[in-house]
Amino acid sequence: MNYTLTNDDSPFESMLKHVNDASQIIGLDEKIYNVLQSPDKQVIVSLPIIMDDGTVQVFKGYRVIYSRLLGPSKGGIRYNSHVELDEVKALAAWMTWKCALVDLPFGGAKGGVECDPKQLSAGELERLTRSYTTAMLEVFGPDKDIPAPDMGTGPREMAWIMDTYNQAHGTITPAVVTGKPVAIGGSLGRVEATGRGIMVSTLAALQQLKINVKNATVAIQGFGNVGSYTAQLLQEKGAKIVAISDLSGAYYSANGIDIQQAIAHKAKYGRLTGLLGTKELPNQDLLTLAVDVLIPAASPNAITHENAHQVQAKLIVEGANGPLTAEADEIIHNHKNIMVIPDILANAGGVVVSYFEWVQNRQGTKWPIEKVYQKADYIIQDAYNRVYEASKKYQTSMRKAAYIVAVNKVAQAYQLRSTLKK
């Protein structure tokens, strides 16, 4: 059961390396390990769309079901011009471990369409989304595979998915998708859920490190939904957000950035360029600032073996999926001794509240926001505590501990289900 990493830039290979490390530590049976390192199903579709100018453009769509051992598969759909199968496979695997780690009755999946949503009109996006849903009608289902928003998609696209599915089946099935607008069955608290989960994980880790949140300096790479809500919630707890970034660059202020002002600026201008009271930096420089907390919440492979030695933060909380490559993770843990809260724990808040939405849809009920926050915070805190205990038991990093907890649960499910079939 020795896994050799051949491409550190491959998110799927990085994921497999972590699974291999955890499997060796817990002495996982090699037969089960072989099952857990391969996705159950990979679907690739071509989506011909009539554009607004009358031309036809063909888009490529993906859906990867990694595992359904714990329940119906769950995972977002991303619209991005760089979407490709290796990335979607890795994201589907991360969803598998994430759901297992926070003890949800879901397996893992992910989907994507290779497109630039910013270059498409609302009509083109709707036709694309409905075409993708039609192509996945045999895949999706409230007891089979439940999509959700991801990069480049949101409540609007989820509403189109639900409507297309309902029309095709002649039913009203809100539980087929989560992340919908509240008016048609979405859950309160879903929009800010991922950022809130990162906040809970950050506060728990700061407590372990004996750093007072009111004295903590924070740099956040990425200022989309996840980064902006994370910044806002941590600032409300007293942390000083000294740096944020988007595609236009990184923006720094030693005295702290007014996050509400930054959100308003981004909403008005579409980017952070010209944010008052800040100094602009190259995007990469944000990752190496001398801060207490670094939250990479933008894209995979932000920290690699090339820049890992320059990271100065005391704590890294992964807002994005796979922001550290496997080689970078070894450097950060073994040479820099920096605590890392891994993505499958830190950004699990989104799938937790997606689960709440699915439950509410199935029960035909609506939970108040206080109940959503209370239950979600408890689940993230409980998962953090279990991972921390595993890290102490096995004398290993929080990442390896998280994979130990998650892989062990999925492996147990496989053993029990395979035994029952005999």
N, C-alpha and C positions, 0 to 999 in steps of 0.2 A: 504494500500500500504506500509506495513512495511516489509522490507526484513531483515531476520536474517542470518548473516554470520555464517555458520557452519564449514567451512574449509578455513582458511586464506591462505593455500597453493594452493588452487584451483584458477587458473587464471580466470576461467569463473565466479566463485562466486564473486571474487574481482570486476570483471567488472560489474556484476549485482548490487553489492552494490553501485557503483558509479552511475549507471543508476537510481537506486531507490532514491538516495539522490537528484539527479537533478530533477527527476520527482516530488518529494515532494515539492521542492522549487518553481517550476513553476506551481504547482497545476494541473499536467497532469491527464486527465481523466483515471480512472482505467482500462477501457476497452482497451484503446490505450496502456497503460503500459503493460498489459498482452500480447498484440501482440508483443511489442518491446523486450520482454525478452526471446523470443524463436526463434531459427533459422527457416528459411523457408524450408530448405532441408539439409539432411545429407546423404552423399554417402560413403559407405565403400566397398572397393573392394579387392580381392585377386589377386596378380600378380605373377604367376609362371614364373620364368626366368631361362633359361639355362645359367649356369655359364661357365667360361672359361675352367674348368676342366671336363665339361660334365655333372655335377650333376645339379639337378633342385632345386632351392630355391624359396620359396613362400614368397613374401613381402606383407605387408598390406598397402593399400593406402586410403587416405581420401580426401574428398572435402566437405566443408560446405558452403552453400549459406545462409548467415544470413538475408540479405534483398535486395530486388530489387525495393524498393519504389521510389528511386531517379534515377534509371537507371540500366543498366546491372551491374551485380556484378563484383567486382574487388578485386584481392588479390593474394598474392604470393603462391609459392609451396616450402615447405622446405623438405630437406632430412636430417633426423636425427634419430639416433637409439632410441631416447626417445619420438618421436612423438606419441601422443595419442589423442583421440577424444575430451576430455575436453579442451586441449590446442588449438586444431584447432578451436573449437567453439568460444573460447575467442578471438583468433586472427581474426576470421571472423567478430565478433561483433566489435572489435576495428577498423577494416577496414571500417565498416559501419559508425561509429561515426567520423572517420578520414575524410572520403570522404565528409560527411555532413559538417563537421567543416570548411574545406577549400573550400567548395562550388563547388564541382565537381559533374557532372551528373552521378554518379556511386553509386551503392549499395556496400555491403561488402561481401567478401568471403575469404576463405583460403583453402589451400590444403597441404597435406604432405604425405610422404612415410616413413615408419618405416625402416630405413636402416642407415648404416654408410658409407657415400660416399667415405671416405678415404680408406676404405677396398675394394672398388670395382674398377675394371679396367675401362678404358674409354669405352670398348665394352660392359661391363656389365651395366654401367650407361646408355649407349645409349639404350640398349634393355629394361631396366627398364623404362626409360622415355617414350619410344615409346609405351610400354605396358600400362603404366598409362594413356597416352593420348588416346589410343584406348578405354580404359575402360570408359573414360570421354567424348567420342565424342558427346553424347546426352546432356552433361552438358555445354561444352565449346561452344563459338561462339562470334563473335564480337559484337553482339547485345544481348547476353545472359549472358555469364560469361567469363571474360578475365583474364587468369593467368599471373604471372610475377615471377621473381626470388625472392628467400628468402634464409634463412640459408641453405647452402649446395648446392645451385643451382646458375646458372649464365647464361650469354648470350648463352653459348653452349647448355645448356639444353633447353632454349627457342627456339633456332633454330630447335632442334629436334622436339619439340612440334608443331611448325608451319608446318614443313615439313610433319609430320604424319597427321596432320589435313588436309593439302592441298591434300595429296594423297588420303585420305579417301573420300573427297568431290569433288575431281576433279577440284579444283579451286585454285587460288592464293589469299590467304586471310591473308596478314601480320597483320591486325588489330586484329586477334584472340588472340595474345599474345604480351606482351610488355617486354622490357628488352632484346630485341634481339641484336645481333651484328649490328653495324651501317651499314655494307655492305649489309644487307638484310632487311633494314627498321627500324633499331633501331634509337633512337634519340640521338643526341649529348647531353652530359650533364647528361645522365641517370645514369652512373656508380657512379658519385660523388654526385648525387642529394640528397640522404638522409643526408649525411654529411653536405652538403651545407645548407639544411633546418635547421639542428641543429645549425649551425653557425649563421644563421640569427636570430633564436629564442634566442640564447644565447646573442648576441649583444643587442637585444631589451630588454631583461631582465636586463642585466648589466646597461643599460641606466636608467631603472626604479629604480634600486637599487643605482644609482649614483656611480658605480664602473667603473673606467677607464679601458678599455680592455687592455691597455698597461701595467697596473700594476696588472692585474688579474692572479692568479695562478689557474691551471686547472689540475684535475686528471681524467683520462678516463679509465674506465673498459671495456676491449675488444679492440682488435686491428685488427679486420677484416676490411672488406670494410668500414663499417660505422665509426668505431672508428678511423681508420687511416686517412680517408679523413677529419673527424671532427678535428682531431689533426692538420693536415696539414693546413687547412683553418683558424683555430683559431690562429695558430702560425703566419701565414701570416698577420693577423690583429694585431699582437703584443702581444698576450697572451703568458704567460710562461707555457708550458706544463711540469709539474713537475713529473707526474706519468702516466704510461700506463701499460697495462697488457694483457696477453693472457693465454692460458691454462697452460703454463709453470710456471707462477708466475707473480708478479707485480714488476715493476722496477721504482726506484725513484731517482731523482736528484734535489736537492734544487736550483741549478743554471739553471735548465731547460734542457730538452732533445731535441737533434737535431732530429726532426721528419723525415726528409729526410734520415738521417743515420739509424734511426730505421726501416723505410720502406725497405731500402736496405738490412739491416741485416735480417729482417723477410723473405724477398724474397730469400735470399741466404741460410739461415739455416732452414727455415720453422717454426721458433719460436724465441722468444725474448731472450732466455737464452744466457747469456754472453754479453749483450748489453753494449758496452764501456761507461764508465762515469756514470754508474748507480749502485745503491745498490738494491739487490733483497729483496723483502718483500713477506710475505704470501699474497695470493690474497685478502683475506678479509680485510687486513690492508689498502688497497688502499681506501676502502669505508669510512674510518674514519679519513683520513688525514685532517689536518687543512688547507684547501684550499678555495679559493673564489668560484670555480665552480667544482661540481662533475657531471660527465656524465657517468652514468651506461649504457653501450652500448653492453652488452654481452648477458644476458639471463634473463628470468622472475625471480621474487622473490629473487633478489640479496639483497635487504634491507627488513628485516622482523621486527617483534616486538622485536626480540632478539638483533638486532644490531642497530636499528633506533636511540636509545638514544645516541649512540656513534658517530653519524654522526656530523661533525663539519663544513661542507661547508655552505656558505651563500646562495648558489643557486644550485639546482639540476635540470639538464636538461636530460630528459629521452630519451636516444638514442635507447634503446631496448624497446620491448613491455612488459609492466607490470613488470618493475624492482622493484617497490615498491608494497608490499602487501597492502590490504586495512587497516589493523591494523597499519602497518608501516606509511602509509600515514597520518593517524590520529595523530600519535605521532609527525611526522615531522612538520605538520601544527600547531597543537594545543599546543604542548609542546616545540618544538624546534623553532617554528616561522621561518622556512626555506622556502623560495619561491621555488616552484616546477613547472617547465614547463612540463606538462603531455605529454606522448608518442603520443597521438592522435593529438597533435599540433607539438611537437618538431621534430618527425621523419616523418612528412607528405611529406617532399620534394620528396621522392621516388615516391609516387603515383601521385604527381602533374606532374612530368616529364613523368611518364607512361601515364598519360592523354594526355600530349602533343604528345607523340609518337603515341597514338591511333588516335588523330586528324590528324597528319601528314599522317599516313597510309591511313586514309579514304579520305583525300584530294589529295593524291598522290603528296605530296610536302615535302620539307626538310627545316627545320629552321636552321639559323646560331646559333652558340653557344651563341652569345651575346643576341639574342632574347630569347633563352631558359632560360638563367640566369636571365635576366631582368624580364620576366613574372613570373618565379618561385619565385624569391625573393619578388616580389610584393604580390603574393598570400599568402605566408607564413607571411609576415609582416602585411598584412590586417587581416588575421585570428588572429594573435597575438593581434592586436589592438582591435578586436571585443571581444576576450576572456577577455582581460584586463578590458575593459569597463563593461562587464558583472560581473566580479569579484567585481568591485566597486559598481555597481548597487545593487547586491545582498549581498554585504559584505561577500564574501566567498573566498575560495581558487581558484587558477587558474585552478586546476583540476575540481572542481565542476563547475566552470564557463564554462570550455570547454565542459563538458557534458551537461550543460544547453543549450548552443548554438546548439550543435549537436543533442541532443534528441528533442529539440523543432522543429528543421527543419524537421527531419524524421517524427515526429508526425504530423506536418502540412501537409506533403505529404500524409500521411495515411488518414487524415481527408478529404483532397481535392479529393483524388482518390476514397475513399469509398462513398463520397457524389455524385460524378459523376456517380457511378455505380447504384445508386438507381433510 
